[in-house]
Amino acid sequence: MRIAIASDHAATELKSELAEWLMEAGHEVADLGPHSTESVDYPDYGYKLAEVVADGTAERGIALCGSGIGISISVNRNPAVRCALVSEPLSAALCREHNDANCIAMGARLIGIEMAKACVATFLDTEFAGGRHQRRVDKLSNPPFDTDTIEPLQ
């Protein structure tokens, strides 16, 4: 599988370890940077990751920053990408099964390497369930701006 991985300065070590592990497993990995711990802005790397997943250069993406929150927000600015913040294998499985997520985000300050590997392995091995979930996933990329069909809050 072609996988792109990107981070900010807080997650370069986790990124390097995951990239090496993925290559050893036979995946083609594009490390989009950064390649040092010098301070960078996570949106720059999140946008870059989203672009290569959206255009098909990579089949899946892994986004990392200190908490995973900021970079996941930046990745999700691209309507062709669905990035889920995960911290354990169940959320990694569900984001694939129900949301057809093509990217995951994790926080290097919150997750250890073994749990990160477990999340990535589950993310890569889980298929999208389709069915009733497809309609919902379609709305993520093409939101219905006619909110008249949505029930009002009570």
Secondary structure, DSSP 8 states (H G I E B T S, - for coil): -EEEEEE-GGGHHHHHHHHHHHHHTT-EEEE-S--SSS---HHHHHHHHHHHHHTTS-SEEEEEESSSHHHHHHHTTSTT--EEE-SSHHHHHHHHHTT--SEEEEETTT--HHHHHHHHHHHHH-----THHHHHHHHHHS----GGGS----
